[in-house]
């Protein structure tokens, strides 16, 4: 496909933005790289969007990791034999959950990038973006959805594969009331999680999402039973 044709520039801009954000599937990324090697128009589009995302990233305030993060890194590098993996911190019941959603600032930066993308490609159904991060503010998963489509696309930023016999379950966190399960996240670097209704409807009045560690197949109670590993604000581009 010739993406450098004038009538395909909007599609090229969308693909380049997704490439720079890291939300495009691996197969699409590899194909874009191959095309960029021989097509200077495509190469320029990818480079331009990478620069735009880099500028947005500079606006995100720095975060000082807690000491346990440094101890964990030292342990994995063999620099501190006494360091042990302390596992995920359960903070579901902490009062600061709503005040301290770890990925808020990064989500805003990504949302600004998506706004630029939507202005260029003018999709018929605006997107939603959720950056799910841990208590150390390190992004782990990026969930995106088109408002009118009944699924979330979830991309792993880090290796978030749960231990054997465990599952990651995604929860909608309403402003009031109990969390609502959106389902178990399938294994894979980029996966689609089906919703019961279009994303705009399924996530209506939902300000944030969270991911908990559950037994294989999901929570047996309909509510989170394990530690909440990641959370993030729902950014709506409409």
RODO-2510 file (C-alpha; in nm, 4 decimals, decimal comma):
residues 238
     n   res          X          Y          Z
     1     x     0,0000     0,0000     0,0000
     2     x     0,1337     0,3419    -0,0988
     3     x     0,0851     0,5532     0,2149
     4     x     0,2595     0,8529     0,0603
     5     x    -0,0286     0,9158    -0,1807
     6     x    -0,2030     1,2479    -0,1080
     7     x    -0,5390     1,0790    -0,0528
     8     x    -0,3854     0,8568     0,2172
     9     x    -0,2079     1,1249     0,4202
    10     x    -0,4725     1,1211     0,6934
    11     x    -0,4332     0,7459     0,7334
    12     x    -0,0547     0,7852     0,7402
    13     x    -0,0852     1,0486     1,0152
    14     x    -0,3021     0,8161     1,2247
    15     x    -0,0656     0,5226     1,1797
    16     x     0,2393     0,7384     1,2566
    17     x     0,0774     0,8734     1,5749
    18     x    -0,0107     0,5239     1,6955
    19     x     0,3448     0,4151     1,6140
    20     x     0,4931     0,7002     1,8198
    21     x     0,2540     0,6356     2,1106
    22     x     0,3426     0,2657     2,1045
    23     x    -0,0190     0,1541     2,0683
    24     x     0,0045     0,0000     1,7211
    25     x     0,0269    -0,3817     1,7030
    26     x     0,3757    -0,5309     1,6518
    27     x     0,2906    -0,6490     1,3007
    28     x     0,1856    -0,2976     1,1970
    29     x     0,4982    -0,1463     1,3560
    30     x     0,7258    -0,3841     1,1657
    31     x     0,5483    -0,3084     0,8404
    32     x     0,5751     0,0679     0,8920
    33     x     0,9471     0,0352     0,9614
    34     x     0,9957    -0,1626     0,6397
    35     x     0,7998     0,0918     0,4366
    36     x     0,9864     0,3853     0,5967
    37     x     1,3195     0,2399     0,4807
    38     x     1,2222     0,2936     0,1191
    39     x     0,9623     0,5704     0,1397
    40     x     1,0909     0,9084     0,2678
    41     x     0,7359     1,0444     0,3124
    42     x     0,6493     0,7656     0,5568
    43     x     0,9867     0,8012     0,7306
    44     x     0,9277     1,1744     0,7760
    45     x     0,5770     1,1162     0,9176
    46     x     0,7100     0,8692     1,1761
    47     x     0,9913     1,1047     1,2751
    48     x     0,7558     1,4025     1,3087
    49     x     0,5199     1,2169     1,5417
    50     x     0,8089     1,0824     1,7490
    51     x     0,9271     1,4413     1,7994
    52     x     0,5758     1,5538     1,8969
    53     x     0,5447     1,2787     2,1581
    54     x     0,8954     1,3542     2,2882
    55     x     0,7999     1,7190     2,3429
    56     x     0,4849     1,6162     2,5306
    57     x     0,6894     1,3784     2,7433
    58     x     0,9127     1,6633     2,8543
    59     x     0,6070     1,8329     3,0054
    60     x     0,5402     1,5394     3,2385
    61     x     0,6747     1,6165     3,5878
    62     x     0,9463     1,3883     3,7172
    63     x     0,8652     1,1256     3,9779
    64     x     1,1094     1,0175     4,2465
    65     x     1,0777     0,6395     4,2888
    66     x     1,0369     0,5125     4,6450
    67     x     1,3375     0,3354     4,8029
    68     x     1,1865    -0,0097     4,7481
    69     x     1,2000     0,0446     4,3709
    70     x     1,5737     0,1148     4,3833
    71     x     1,6260    -0,1852     4,6112
    72     x     1,4381    -0,4028     4,3647
    73     x     1,6495    -0,2781     4,0733
    74     x     1,9695    -0,3353     4,2698
    75     x     1,8592    -0,6852     4,3576
    76     x     1,7838    -0,7771     3,9973
    77     x     2,1235    -0,6441     3,8914
    78     x     2,2964    -0,8461     4,1612
    79     x     2,4170    -0,5342     4,3384
    80     x     2,2352    -0,6103     4,6602
    81     x     2,1999    -0,9751     4,7460
    82     x     1,9675    -0,8953     5,0366
    83     x     1,7098    -0,7250     4,8147
    84     x     1,4028    -0,9366     4,7619
    85     x     1,1021    -0,9059     4,5443
    86     x     0,8450    -0,7521     4,7727
    87     x     0,5590    -0,8078     4,5292
    88     x     0,2706    -0,5755     4,4545
    89     x     0,1459    -0,3395     4,7197
    90     x    -0,2216    -0,3680     4,7989
    91     x    -0,3587    -0,0162     4,8101
    92     x    -0,7175    -0,0719     4,7069
    93     x    -0,8487     0,0457     5,0425
    94     x    -0,6148     0,3410     5,0818
    95     x    -0,7871     0,6772     5,1115
    96     x    -0,5416     0,8296     4,8641
    97     x    -0,6440     0,6122     4,5687
    98     x    -0,8552     0,8820     4,4057
    99     x    -0,6043     1,1555     4,4881
   100     x    -0,3043     0,9630     4,3645
   101     x    -0,3852     0,7789     4,0438
   102     x    -0,0289     0,7242     3,9417
   103     x    -0,0564     0,7751     3,5665
   104     x    -0,2596     1,0956     3,5645
   105     x     0,0096     1,3291     3,4358
   106     x     0,1322     1,0875     3,1717
   107     x    -0,2237     1,0190     3,0608
   108     x    -0,2773     1,3900     3,0054
   109     x     0,0318     1,4064     2,7852
   110     x    -0,0839     1,1078     2,5830
   111     x    -0,4308     1,2546     2,5608
   112     x    -0,2889     1,5752     2,4137
   113     x    -0,1152     1,3675     2,1503
   114     x    -0,4411     1,1900     2,0693
   115     x    -0,6153     1,5267     2,0392
   116     x    -0,3657     1,6264     1,7716
   117     x    -0,4220     1,2945     1,6006
   118     x    -0,7994     1,3327     1,5970
   119     x    -0,7693     1,6800     1,4488
   120     x    -0,5648     1,5396     1,1632
   121     x    -0,7590     1,2233     1,0912
   122     x    -1,1076     1,3375     1,2056
   123     x    -1,2416     0,9914     1,3027
   124     x    -1,6152     0,9457     1,3098
   125     x    -1,6077     0,8194     1,6667
   126     x    -1,3653     0,9915     1,9101
   127     x    -1,1318     0,7760     2,1216
   128     x    -1,0757     0,7098     2,4892
   129     x    -0,7297     0,6627     2,6412
   130     x    -0,6328     0,5157     2,9789
   131     x    -0,2716     0,4847     3,0964
   132     x    -0,2639     0,2234     3,3718
   133     x     0,0342     0,2609     3,6055
   134     x     0,1520     0,1179     3,9351
   135     x     0,2064     0,2919     4,2654
   136     x     0,5532     0,3949     4,1425
   137     x     0,3895     0,5869     3,8515
   138     x     0,5504     0,3515     3,5994
   139     x     0,3082     0,2911     3,3071
   140     x     0,2327    -0,0773     3,2638
   141     x    -0,0652    -0,0934     3,0260
   142     x    -0,2251     0,1493     2,7814
   143     x    -0,5939     0,0968     2,7079
   144     x    -0,7508     0,2696     2,4088
   145     x    -1,0967     0,2484     2,2607
   146     x    -1,3029     0,4017     1,9866
   147     x    -1,6152     0,5480     2,1375
   148     x    -1,8527     0,3537     1,9123
   149     x    -1,6787     0,0131     1,9209
   150     x    -1,7482    -0,2581     2,1836
   151     x    -1,3939    -0,3389     2,2915
   152     x    -1,0815    -0,1985     2,4537
   153     x    -0,7398    -0,2427     2,2952
   154     x    -0,4816    -0,3025     2,5668
   155     x    -0,1092    -0,2744     2,5012
   156     x     0,1495    -0,3912     2,7524
   157     x     0,4228    -0,1315     2,8079
   158     x     0,6129    -0,3665     3,0416
   159     x     0,5960    -0,7401     3,0942
   160     x     0,2837    -0,7551     3,3091
   161     x     0,2252    -1,1296     3,2678
   162     x     0,0788    -1,2653     3,5944
   163     x     0,2202    -1,5701     3,7695
   164     x     0,0862    -1,9130     3,6819
   165     x    -0,2586    -1,9646     3,8277
   166     x    -0,3280    -1,5906     3,8367
   167     x    -0,5142    -1,3479     3,6090
   168     x    -0,5231    -0,9722     3,5597
   169     x    -0,8776    -0,8379     3,5827
   170     x    -0,9828    -0,4928     3,4621
   171     x    -1,2294    -0,2922     3,6712
   172     x    -1,4365     0,0170     3,6019
   173     x    -1,4220     0,2487     3,9036
   174     x    -1,7375     0,4620     3,9267
   175     x    -1,7412     0,7842     4,1219
   176     x    -1,9549     0,6127     4,3846
   177     x    -2,0360     0,2495     4,4465
   178     x    -1,8480    -0,0740     4,3973
   179     x    -1,6053    -0,1486     4,1146
   180     x    -1,7491    -0,3237     3,8092
   181     x    -1,5553    -0,5946     3,6312
   182     x    -1,4818    -0,5405     3,2625
   183     x    -1,3295    -0,8860     3,2316
   184     x    -1,0041    -1,0751     3,2537
   185     x    -0,7284    -0,9264     3,0370
   186     x    -0,6158    -1,1836     2,7776
   187     x    -0,2481    -1,2720     2,7564
   188     x    -0,0479    -1,0924     2,4878
   189     x     0,1430    -0,7757     2,4083
   190     x    -0,1567    -0,6167     2,2313
   191     x    -0,5024    -0,7615     2,2982
   192     x    -0,8675    -0,6692     2,2609
   193     x    -1,0982    -0,6921     2,5613
   194     x    -1,4666    -0,7204     2,4579
   195     x    -1,7175    -0,4905     2,6261
   196     x    -2,0904    -0,5472     2,6690
   197     x    -2,1667    -0,2247     2,4830
   198     x    -1,9758     0,0397     2,2823
   199     x    -1,6916     0,1903     2,4815
   200     x    -1,8593     0,5298     2,5104
   201     x    -2,1580     0,3624     2,6763
   202     x    -1,9689     0,1009     2,8814
   203     x    -1,7412     0,3661     3,0325
   204     x    -1,9999     0,6406     3,0695
   205     x    -1,9643     0,8089     3,4110
   206     x    -1,6524     0,6016     3,4803
   207     x    -1,3616     0,8307     3,5802
   208     x    -1,0967     0,5620     3,6194
   209     x    -1,0004     0,2002     3,5602
   210     x    -0,7929    -0,0369     3,7721
   211     x    -0,6294    -0,3761     3,7305
   212     x    -0,6190    -0,6296     4,0131
   213     x    -0,4405    -0,9616     4,0509
   214     x    -0,6985    -1,2378     4,0795
   215     x    -0,7184    -1,6184     4,0726
   216     x    -0,7135    -1,7784     3,7286
   217     x    -1,0338    -1,6855     3,5454
   218     x    -1,1056    -1,3764     3,7524
   219     x    -1,2443    -1,2764     4,0882
   220     x    -1,4803    -1,5369     4,2379
   221     x    -1,6740    -1,2707     4,4284
   222     x    -1,7474    -1,0071     4,1634
   223     x    -1,5215    -0,7612     4,3471
   224     x    -1,1422    -0,7260     4,3596
   225     x    -0,9975    -0,9888     4,5946
   226     x    -0,6263    -0,9397     4,5250
   227     x    -0,3998    -0,6372     4,5239
   228     x    -0,4699    -0,3552     4,2802
   229     x    -0,1590    -0,3413     4,0618
   230     x    -0,2380    -0,0569     3,8208
   231     x    -0,4858     0,2272     3,7832
   232     x    -0,5450     0,5232     3,5551
   233     x    -0,7861     0,8008     3,4630
   234     x    -1,0162     0,7682     3,1644
   235     x    -0,9283     1,0453     2,9196
   236     x    -1,2106     1,1211     2,6757
   237     x    -1,1356     1,3033     2,3508
   238     x    -1,4895     1,4381     2,3190
***
